[in-house]
Amino acid sequence: MKILKEMTISEVVRNYPESVEVLFSFGMGCVGCPSAQAETIEEACQVHGIEVEKLIKALNDNIK
């Protein structure tokens, strides 16, 4: 399975625990917050001012 921008943060963390490091490195400390349960990677990127494609690439590179 590949990480997609439509996936929720909690889904990514649940399926790929090693992704937490990457999320933190991009300034996303929201891994455990209630918003992470329903917020997609794309939505979180918009809130945090992060380029979604860069984050998705880093996440997928990390799980290879």
Beta strands, then each sheet from edge to edge (+ up, - down):
end
